[in-house]
Amino acid sequence: MLITVKTLLFVAMFLFSMADFQEDAAAPGSSPEYTSDSQLKFPEHYREWVYLTSGFDMSYFPAAQGGDHHMFDNVFVNPEAYKAFVKTGTWPDKTTFVIEVRGAEERGSINKKGNYQSTTTMGFEVHIKDEARFPGKWAFFGFDDGKTAKMIPTSADCYSCHAAHGAVDTTFVQFYPTLLPIAKSKGTLAAAYLKEIGKPIE
């Protein structure tokens, strides 16, 4: 049987499409899930998502004082949202960030200077864009040891802080070193952020 070039191209395109489908299907827990009383289920597979950055002892308030321990925070985002941001410079609906807070260790094994991350997690915060569910499109949830969490009230400082200072769509893309250049190239940086850093608004 004679196989034409057109047939071979069709088969190749089909195989590539199936590979993409299997890759997406292999990333469980990428969409937010809620309980019947609107609590968010913790996205347990978040460490299979895209890692964005880590902060060390970061604070957004000048009067904040350091405690008796240091902390790292690691930020992950669901793969679908990351792919969309790379293409458009904006976050799609159902974007989900997980901030994982870990203690910092100073002495251990051969380390003599600086800090590394502890195996102990100190808490989690989840930031979700769900336009149909939340009046302001975005919502925050705080997790300690539980598997579900209630939405943090919109009166909390985190909402107003993100709205006033977020570089893209109320999110702190300014702290994500691989995404900030994308937002700049796509022209999606917020006017308030550009004013804050002293850049002209075109």
C-alpha positions as CSV (number, residue, x, y, z in Angstrom):
1,M,0.0,0.0,0.0
2,L,1.4,3.4,-1.0
3,I,1.6,5.9,1.8
4,T,1.6,9.5,0.7
5,V,3.5,12.4,2.2
6,K,0.1,13.9,3.1
7,T,-0.8,10.8,5.1
8,L,2.5,10.8,6.9
9,L,2.0,14.5,7.9
10,F,-1.5,13.8,9.2
11,V,-0.2,10.9,11.3
12,A,2.6,13.0,12.7
13,M,0.3,15.8,13.6
14,F,-2.1,13.4,15.3
15,L,0.7,11.9,17.4
16,F,1.9,15.4,18.5
17,S,-1.6,16.3,19.5
18,M,-2.0,13.1,21.5
19,A,1.4,13.8,23.3
20,D,0.2,17.3,24.3
21,F,-3.1,15.8,25.6
22,Q,-1.3,13.2,27.6
23,E,1.1,15.8,29.1
24,D,-1.9,18.0,30.2
25,A,-3.7,15.0,31.6
26,A,-0.6,14.0,33.6
27,A,-0.8,17.1,35.7
28,P,-3.4,16.3,38.3
29,G,-4.9,19.0,40.5
30,S,-4.3,21.9,38.2
31,S,-7.8,23.4,38.4
32,P,-9.2,24.7,41.7
33,E,-11.6,22.4,43.5
34,Y,-14.0,23.5,46.1
35,T,-16.2,21.8,48.8
36,S,-19.9,22.2,48.9
37,D,-19.6,25.1,51.4
38,S,-17.1,27.0,49.1
39,Q,-13.9,26.0,50.9
40,L,-10.9,25.5,48.7
41,K,-9.3,22.1,48.5
42,F,-5.6,22.2,48.9
43,P,-3.8,21.5,45.5
44,E,-1.7,18.7,46.8
45,H,0.2,18.2,43.5
46,Y,1.4,21.8,43.4
47,R,5.1,20.8,43.4
48,E,4.5,19.2,39.9
49,W,3.6,22.7,38.7
50,V,5.9,25.5,37.4
51,Y,8.3,27.0,39.9
52,L,8.5,30.8,39.6
53,T,10.8,32.1,42.4
54,S,11.8,32.0,46.0
55,G,11.9,34.9,48.4
56,F,13.9,35.1,51.7
57,D,12.6,37.0,54.7
58,M,10.5,39.3,52.4
59,S,8.1,41.8,53.9
60,Y,6.0,44.4,52.2
61,F,5.7,46.6,55.3
62,P,8.7,48.9,56.3
63,A,7.9,48.5,60.1
64,A,8.1,44.8,60.0
65,Q,10.8,43.3,62.3
66,G,12.5,40.0,61.9
67,G,11.5,37.3,64.3
68,D,13.6,34.6,65.9
69,H,13.7,32.6,62.7
70,H,14.2,33.1,58.9
71,M,11.9,32.0,56.2
72,F,11.8,31.1,52.5
73,D,8.7,31.4,50.4
74,N,8.5,29.4,47.2
75,V,6.0,30.3,44.5
76,F,4.4,27.8,42.0
77,V,1.7,28.3,39.4
78,N,-0.4,25.8,37.5
79,P,1.1,24.8,34.1
80,E,-1.9,26.0,32.0
81,A,-1.7,29.5,33.5
82,Y,2.1,29.6,32.9
83,K,1.8,28.7,29.3
84,A,-0.9,31.3,28.7
85,F,1.2,34.0,30.4
86,V,4.3,33.2,28.3
87,K,2.1,33.7,25.2
88,T,0.1,36.8,26.3
89,G,1.7,38.4,29.3
90,T,-1.5,38.0,31.3
91,W,-3.1,35.5,33.6
92,P,-6.1,33.4,32.3
93,D,-9.1,32.4,34.4
94,K,-8.4,29.6,36.9
95,T,-4.8,30.7,37.4
96,T,-3.7,29.3,40.7
97,F,-0.6,30.3,42.7
98,V,0.7,28.4,45.7
99,I,3.1,30.1,48.1
100,E,5.0,27.5,50.2
101,V,6.6,28.9,53.3
102,R,9.6,27.0,54.7
103,G,12.0,27.6,57.6
104,A,15.6,28.5,56.9
105,E,18.5,26.4,58.3
106,E,22.0,27.7,58.9
107,R,24.1,24.8,60.0
108,G,23.8,21.3,58.7
109,S,26.0,18.8,56.8
110,I,28.9,20.8,55.2
111,N,27.1,24.2,55.2
112,K,29.1,26.9,57.1
113,K,27.6,30.1,55.7
114,G,24.2,31.3,54.4
115,N,20.9,29.5,54.6
116,Y,19.1,26.6,53.0
117,Q,15.5,25.4,53.2
118,S,14.2,23.2,55.9
119,T,12.1,20.1,55.2
120,T,9.4,21.6,57.5
121,T,6.7,23.7,55.9
122,M,5.4,26.6,58.0
123,G,2.2,27.4,56.0
124,F,0.7,27.9,52.6
125,E,-1.1,30.6,50.8
126,V,-3.1,30.1,47.6
127,H,-4.0,32.9,45.2
128,I,-6.7,32.1,42.6
129,K,-8.3,33.9,39.7
130,D,-11.9,32.6,39.3
131,E,-13.9,35.2,37.6
132,A,-17.3,33.4,38.0
133,R,-16.9,32.7,41.7
134,F,-15.2,35.8,43.1
135,P,-16.6,39.4,42.7
136,G,-13.0,40.8,42.4
137,K,-11.9,37.9,40.2
138,W,-9.1,37.0,42.6
139,A,-9.2,35.4,46.1
140,F,-6.7,34.4,48.8
141,F,-6.8,31.3,50.9
142,G,-4.5,30.4,53.9
143,F,-3.6,26.9,54.8
144,D,-1.9,25.5,57.8
145,D,-2.3,21.8,58.4
146,G,-5.8,21.5,57.0
147,K,-6.8,20.1,53.6
148,T,-9.4,22.8,53.0
149,A,-9.5,26.5,53.7
150,K,-12.1,29.4,53.7
151,M,-11.5,32.4,51.6
152,I,-9.7,35.2,53.3
153,P,-12.1,38.2,53.6
154,T,-11.7,40.9,51.0
155,S,-11.1,43.4,53.8
156,A,-7.7,41.9,54.4
157,D,-4.6,43.9,53.5
158,C,-3.5,41.4,50.9
159,Y,-6.2,42.4,48.5
160,S,-5.6,46.2,48.6
161,C,-1.8,45.6,48.5
162,H,-1.9,43.5,45.4
163,A,-4.4,45.8,43.7
164,A,-2.1,48.8,44.4
165,H,1.3,47.3,43.7
166,G,0.9,44.2,41.5
167,A,2.8,44.5,38.3
168,V,0.3,42.4,36.2
169,D,-3.4,41.8,37.0
170,T,-2.8,42.4,40.8
171,T,-0.1,39.8,40.9
172,F,3.5,40.4,41.9
173,V,5.1,39.6,38.6
174,Q,7.9,42.1,39.5
175,F,9.3,39.4,41.8
176,Y,9.2,36.6,39.1
177,P,12.5,37.1,37.2
178,T,11.5,34.9,34.2
179,L,8.1,36.5,33.8
180,L,8.8,40.2,34.3
181,P,10.6,40.5,30.9
182,I,7.7,38.8,29.2
183,A,5.2,41.3,30.7
184,K,7.5,44.2,29.6
185,S,7.6,42.9,26.0
186,K,3.9,42.3,25.9
187,G,3.1,45.7,27.3
188,T,0.9,44.3,30.1
189,L,2.5,46.0,33.1
190,A,0.0,47.9,35.2
191,A,0.0,51.7,35.1
192,A,0.2,51.9,38.9
193,Y,3.3,49.7,38.9
194,L,5.0,51.7,36.2
195,K,4.3,54.9,38.1
196,E,5.6,53.3,41.3
197,I,9.0,52.5,39.7
198,G,9.2,55.9,37.9
199,K,8.6,54.6,34.4
200,P,6.6,56.7,31.8
201,I,3.2,55.4,31.1
202,E,2.7,55.1,27.3
